[in-house]
């Protein structure tokens, strides 16, 4: 086994702004609800329909207020609704040149809720998902089959991730196709996913896996999509430190198993 090097201690999680998405997600239904109730006071003939529209608008806004355990219990329904908002308004954001800003705001909003949910009761079955494009395109190390095949040359983030994963006994996967990542996550059913990808795939992943709480970290793309990408290893370290129960002994946390496997 390779000699592992100790990485810098993780700092605090960076502040993530989901304000834009929250203003739209909560503000639009509340404004529509207020308008409907105002309409009910001004149009007695159709008051029932106005009141029904107002109640419906308030019901649409209500999931944005749920936090902590209430969020986790209703996670699938809430995230599906949030993803509908994110995907429905994405073309409008693209038209104004704000597509990445919109998606990152949605991701920040999602991450804040996940942080609140796992801040006290930490995850015991965490799965890290990473894209293959963080490996240098010219590198021949077969990290898809064996992470320790990494040469640890320091030219891409894979070496830092390998050292962190082996030192901390993290469960992680590196994939070259999104559908393989989704399939693996459904098979192992972790209680938390920490995923790194480009903004488009982060939105797609949250849409495809609403049933599993996911903390997402965006890639930086210095050479364009899917070529020699990069991400903040310190951000990953901070997320794992804040959200995941440390694996101090083999008896504390069981390794991930596929659904139906016998322990």
C-alpha positions in Angstrom: 0.0 0.0 0.0 1.2 3.5 -0.8 2.5 5.7 2.0 -0.3 8.2 2.7 0.3 11.8 3.3 -1.7 13.9 5.7 -3.8 16.6 4.2 -4.4 20.0 5.8 -7.0 20.1 8.5 -10.5 21.0 7.1 -11.7 24.5 7.8 -15.3 25.6 8.1 -17.8 25.0 5.4 -18.0 27.9 3.0 -21.1 30.1 3.2 -23.3 29.2 0.2 -25.9 31.6 -1.0 -29.2 30.2 -2.1 -31.0 33.6 -1.8 -31.9 33.9 -5.5 -33.6 30.5 -5.6 -35.3 31.0 -2.2 -36.7 34.4 -3.2 -38.3 32.9 -6.3 -39.3 29.6 -4.7 -40.9 31.1 -1.7 -41.6 34.7 -2.9 -43.6 33.9 -6.1 -46.2 31.6 -4.3 -46.6 34.1 -1.5 -47.1 37.0 -3.9 -49.7 34.9 -5.8 -51.4 33.9 -2.6 -51.6 37.5 -1.4 -53.0 38.5 -4.8 -55.6 35.7 -4.6 -56.8 36.7 -1.1 -57.0 40.3 -2.2 -59.0 39.2 -5.2 -61.4 37.4 -2.8 -62.1 40.6 -0.9 -62.7 42.5 -4.1 -64.8 40.0 -6.1 -67.5 38.5 -4.0 -69.0 36.5 -6.9 -65.9 34.3 -7.4 -64.6 34.5 -3.8 -64.5 30.7 -3.4 -62.2 30.3 -6.4 -60.0 33.1 -5.3 -59.7 31.6 -1.8 -58.9 28.2 -3.3 -56.2 29.7 -5.4 -54.8 31.5 -2.4 -54.7 28.3 -0.3 -53.0 26.5 -3.2 -50.3 29.2 -3.4 -49.6 29.0 0.3 -49.4 25.2 0.0 -46.8 25.6 -2.8 -44.7 27.9 -0.6 -45.0 25.7 2.6 -42.2 23.2 1.8 -39.7 26.0 1.6 -40.1 26.5 5.3 -39.4 23.0 6.4 -36.1 22.3 8.1 -34.2 19.6 10.0 -36.1 16.4 10.7 -39.2 17.7 9.0 -37.2 18.2 5.8 -35.6 14.8 6.0 -39.0 13.1 6.6 -40.5 14.8 3.5 -37.3 14.9 1.5 -38.4 13.2 -1.6 -41.5 15.3 -2.1 -39.8 18.6 -1.2 -36.8 18.1 -3.5 -39.0 17.0 -6.4 -41.0 20.2 -6.0 -37.8 22.3 -5.7 -36.4 20.6 -8.8 -39.5 21.4 -10.8 -39.0 25.1 -9.9 -35.3 24.9 -10.8 -35.8 23.2 -14.1 -38.9 25.2 -15.1 -37.1 28.5 -14.7 -33.8 27.4 -16.1 -34.6 28.4 -19.7 -35.5 31.9 -18.5 -32.3 32.2 -16.6 -30.4 31.0 -19.7 -32.1 33.7 -21.8 -30.7 36.3 -19.5 -27.2 34.7 -19.2 -27.8 33.6 -15.6 -28.1 29.8 -16.1 -25.1 28.9 -13.9 -26.0 31.5 -11.3 -29.5 30.1 -11.1 -28.4 26.4 -10.8 -25.7 27.3 -8.2 -28.2 29.3 -6.2 -30.5 26.2 -6.2 -27.5 24.0 -5.1 -26.6 26.5 -2.4 -30.2 26.4 -1.1 -30.2 22.6 -1.1 -26.8 22.5 0.7 -28.0 24.8 3.4 -30.9 22.6 4.2 -28.8 19.5 4.2 -26.3 21.2 6.5 -29.1 22.0 8.9 -30.4 18.5 8.8 -27.0 16.8 9.4 -25.5 19.4 11.7 -26.5 17.5 14.9 -27.3 14.0 13.7 -24.4 13.2 11.4 -24.4 10.7 8.6 -23.3 7.1 9.2 -23.6 5.8 5.6 -22.1 8.4 3.3 -21.3 7.9 -0.4 -18.9 10.2 -2.2 -19.5 10.5 -6.0 -16.8 12.1 -8.2 -16.6 12.5 -12.0 -13.8 10.8 -14.0 -12.9 14.2 -15.6 -11.0 15.3 -12.5 -8.2 13.0 -13.6 -5.8 14.5 -16.1 -6.8 13.5 -19.7 -3.3 12.2 -20.5 -3.0 10.1 -17.3 -3.0 6.3 -17.8 -3.8 5.3 -14.2 -6.9 3.1 -14.1 -8.6 4.8 -11.2 -12.1 3.7 -12.3 -11.3 0.1 -11.2 -8.8 0.8 -8.4 -8.4 4.2 -6.8 -4.9 3.3 -5.4 -3.7 3.0 -9.0 -3.4 6.8 -8.8 0.3 7.9 -9.2 -0.3 10.7 -6.6 1.8 13.1 -8.8 0.0 16.1 -7.5 -1.1 17.3 -11.0 -4.8 16.7 -10.5 -7.2 16.4 -7.4 -7.3 12.6 -7.6 -4.2 12.2 -5.4 -5.5 14.4 -2.7 -8.8 12.7 -2.7 -7.2 9.2 -2.6 -5.1 10.2 0.4 -8.1 11.7 2.2 -10.4 8.7 1.4 -7.9 6.1 2.6 -6.9 8.0 5.7 -10.5 8.5 6.7 -11.9 5.2 5.3 -14.5 7.0 3.2 -16.8 5.2 0.8 -16.4 6.8 -2.6 -16.8 6.1 -6.3 -15.4 7.7 -9.4 -17.6 7.4 -12.5 -17.3 8.2 -16.2 -21.1 8.1 -16.7 -23.8 9.8 -14.7 -26.3 6.9 -15.0 -23.7 4.6 -13.4 -23.4 6.9 -10.4 -27.2 7.0 -10.0 -27.4 3.2 -10.2 -24.7 2.7 -7.6 -26.3 5.2 -5.2 -29.7 3.4 -5.5 -28.1 0.1 -4.9 -26.2 1.1 -1.8 -28.9 3.5 -0.4 -26.6 5.8 1.7 -28.2 8.2 4.1 -26.1 11.0 2.5 -24.4 11.6 -0.8 -21.6 14.1 -1.2 -21.3 14.7 -4.9 -18.9 16.7 -7.1 -19.8 17.6 -10.6 -20.4 20.4 -13.1 -23.5 22.6 -12.5 -25.6 20.8 -15.1 -25.0 17.4 -13.7 -25.5 18.6 -10.1 -29.0 19.7 -11.0 -29.6 16.5 -12.9 -28.4 14.4 -10.0 -30.6 16.2 -7.5 -33.5 15.7 -9.9 -32.8 12.0 -10.4 -32.1 11.1 -6.7 -34.6 13.2 -4.7 -35.0 10.4 -2.1 -31.3 10.6 -0.9 -30.1 13.8 0.8 -27.2 15.2 -1.2 -24.6 17.8 -0.5 -23.2 19.0 -3.8 -19.8 20.7 -4.7 -19.4 22.3 -8.1 -16.4 21.7 -10.4 -14.3 24.4 -11.8 -13.8 24.1 -15.6 -10.4 25.8 -16.5 -10.3 23.8 -19.8 -13.9 23.5 -20.6 -16.4 20.7 -20.0 -15.2 17.3 -19.1 -11.5 18.0 -19.6 -9.0 18.3 -16.7 -11.6 19.7 -14.4 -10.8 20.7 -10.8 -12.6 21.0 -7.4 -11.8 22.2 -3.9 -10.5 19.3 -1.9 -10.7 21.6 1.2 -14.5 22.0 0.5 -14.9 18.2 0.4 -12.9 17.8 3.6 -15.0 20.5 5.4 -18.2 18.8 4.2 -17.2 15.4 5.5 -16.0 16.9 8.8 -19.2 18.8 9.3 -21.8 16.3 8.1 -20.3 12.8 8.6 -19.6 10.8 11.7 -15.8 10.0 11.8 -14.8 6.4 11.3 -12.6 6.0 14.3 -13.0 2.2 14.6 -14.3 -0.5 12.3 -17.1 -1.3 14.8 -18.7 2.2 14.7 -19.8 2.4 11.1 -20.6 -0.5 8.7 -19.4 -0.3 5.1 -22.1 0.4 2.4 -23.8 -2.7 1.1 -26.2 -3.1 -1.8 -29.9 -3.4 -1.1 -30.7 -7.1 -0.3 -27.2 -8.1 0.7 -26.9 -10.1 3.9 -24.8 -8.5 6.6 
